[in-house]
């Protein structure tokens, strides 16, 4: 397997990174009398205090350095799809987890912008005929809407029903909660974004939790075929600063077909034991029987995809963070990219993040994408109406992105 030159960036920048405590710490307050501390600890939260609010807006500008000119695109990414300015997202979220005093919970997440247009599940602002990137659908989305509750069995069995984000993957939909601005290929190609159905979660020990559920399928709130899909997560925290999750999802995902199974195994590791440093790893393996895109070129039509992404992030101060992601994805039959042929993808991403003021954060990101085939569009000297002067004639793509987001809560 040929490794891209971008891999050298990981070695050179391995000291960079996220998520550990910052150097600048506020002085510890003088200890309060023991009676006052106990009184404060025993004060129960009100119902409103148990709610978690989150809201942010994000804008970005991407420049294509590979010579495509204005309007150049990277159709293999999910977000930061177009060159130029993008109003990425505005999001509002309110969530409450079940507690001992209030053993019920709920979650509602609504979004608007260009990114939410690509997050739609079947049945919610998206029909079966809407192909990527859903240009004809609404630029807002109901990302999550669920109810939850705890049954007093053992340590407590938590049930959740509705629409919620998937259990799989290292990266999440919300950009502020990721180490990099752009999402990796595993996020957009290897796993779903959301699921609709029911989950049950049980904590066996303080270091082991299991979540399992029955769902309608990948990004499916309509049930595009009859049988359900299934998903599960085994979450381990064997050490204080180390977490390891094994996630999987399985079931038929093709529209109006009940037999052809798709499954994905997803491993997520994260370590924050070194001061100011975060290390992460995500590994995926997927398989699907008789995938239509692959069936056109291969007799058995079996689709296989796998890949990995490594993350290194470092907090230099309470305001400055740098992060690097190195990623490789193999789409053996072209099912996930929709190309109908095997494809290897590499990417190297370096991100500098600076907290400008309160919730205002700026990010500067360089990304190098590499393929073993000419799949990236470049400017063509003899444009026609079909190509609009852009043809897939490059094996690589280099971009610089500047993003700005503001978190209200």
CORHUWO-V426589 format. One record per pair of residues at least 24 apart in sequence whose ideal C-beta (glycine too) atoms are under 7 Angstrom apart, sorted by the first residue. I is the first residue (numbers start at 0). J is the second residue. If there is no record, write none. Layout:
((I	J) (I	J))
This chain:
((3	345) (3	347) (3	369) (5	345) (5	347) (5	367) (5	369) (6	325) (6	347) (8	323) (8	347) (8	349) (9	311) (9	323) (9	325) (12	323) (12	349) (13	311) (14	313) (15	311) (15	312) (15	313) (15	321) (15	322) (15	323) (16	276) (16	277) (16	311) (16	312) (16	313) (16	314) (16	321) (16	322) (17	178) (17	277) (17	312) (17	314) (17	320) (17	322) (18	271) (18	277) (18	312) (19	271) (19	274) (19	275) (19	276) (19	277) (19	314) (21	314) (21	316) (21	317) (22	275) (22	316) (22	317) (23	316) (23	317) (43	100) (46	101) (49	95) (49	98) (49	101) (50	93) (50	95) (51	94) (51	95) (52	93) (52	408) (53	92) (53	408) (54	90) (54	91) (54	92) (54	407) (54	408) (55	90) (55	175) (55	404) (55	405) (55	406) (55	407) (56	89) (56	404) (56	405) (57	87) (57	88) (57	174) (57	402) (57	404) (58	86) (58	87) (58	402) (58	403) (59	85) (59	87) (59	180) (59	400) (59	401) (59	402) (60	84) (60	401) (61	398) (61	400) (62	398) (62	399) (63	398) (64	397) (64	398) (64	399) (65	375) (65	377) (65	393) (65	395) (65	396) (65	397) (66	377) (66	378) (67	376) (67	377) (67	378) (67	389) (68	378) (71	376) (71	389) (72	376) (73	368) (73	375) (73	396) (75	184) (75	336) (75	344) (75	374) (76	181) (76	187) (77	117) (77	182) (77	186) (77	187) (78	114) (78	117) (78	181) (78	182) (79	181) (79	400) (80	132) (85	113) (86	112) (86	113) (87	112) (87	113) (87	114) (88	112) (88	114) (88	115) (90	173) (97	147) (97	148) (97	149) (97	157) (102	148) (102	149) (103	147) (103	148) (104	147) (104	148) (105	145) (105	146) (105	147) (106	143) (106	145) (106	163) (107	143) (107	144) (108	142) (108	143) (109	141) (109	142) (110	139) (110	140) (110	142) (111	138) (111	139) (112	138) (113	138) (115	139) (115	140) (118	142) (118	172) (118	192) (120	193) (120	195) (120	218) (120	219) (120	220) (121	218) (121	219) (121	220) (121	221) (121	223) (122	220) (122	221) (123	220) (127	223) (127	254) (142	172) (142	193) (154	202) (156	199) (156	201) (157	200) (158	197) (158	199) (159	197) (159	198) (160	197) (162	193) (162	195) (162	220) (163	193) (163	194) (164	192) (164	193) (165	190) (165	191) (165	192) (165	193) (165	194) (166	210) (166	230) (166	232) (166	246) (167	246) (167	248) (167	263) (167	265) (168	265) (168	281) (169	267) (169	279) (169	281) (169	308) (174	404) (175	360) (175	404) (175	406) (178	310) (178	312) (178	322) (178	324) (178	350) (179	322) (179	324) (179	348) (179	350) (179	364) (180	350) (180	362) (180	364) (180	400) (180	402) (181	348) (181	364) (181	366) (181	400) (183	308) (183	324) (183	326) (183	346) (184	306) (184	326) (184	328) (184	344) (184	346) (185	281) (185	283) (185	306) (185	308) (185	326) (185	328) (188	328) (188	330) (188	335) (188	336) (189	263) (189	283) (189	285) (189	304) (189	306) (189	328) (189	335) (190	263) (190	265) (190	283) (191	217) (191	218) (191	248) (192	218) (193	218) (194	230) (195	219) (195	220) (196	227) (206	235) (206	236) (206	237) (207	235) (208	234) (209	233) (216	250) (216	252) (217	252) (223	254) (223	255) (224	251) (224	253) (224	254) (224	255) (224	256) (224	257) (225	257) (226	250) (226	251) (226	257) (228	252) (240	270) (240	271) (240	272) (241	270) (241	272) (242	269) (243	268) (259	287) (259	288) (259	289) (260	288) (261	287) (262	286) (275	313) (275	314) (276	313) (277	312) (278	310) (278	311) (279	310) (280	307) (280	309) (281	307) (281	308) (282	307) (287	334) (290	332) (290	334) (292	333) (292	334) (292	337) (292	339) (293	332) (293	333) (293	334) (293	339) (295	339) (296	339) (296	340) (297	332) (302	332) (302	334) (303	331) (303	332) (304	328) (304	329) (304	330) (304	331) (304	334) (304	335) (305	329) (318	353) (318	354) (319	353) (320	352) (321	350) (321	351) (322	350) (323	348) (323	349) (324	348) (342	370) (342	371) (342	372) (342	374) (343	370) (343	371) (344	370) (345	369) (358	405) (358	406) (358	407) (359	405) (360	404) (361	403) (362	402) (363	401) (364	399) (364	400) (365	399) (366	398) (367	395) (367	397) (368	395) (368	396) (369	394) (369	395) (370	394))
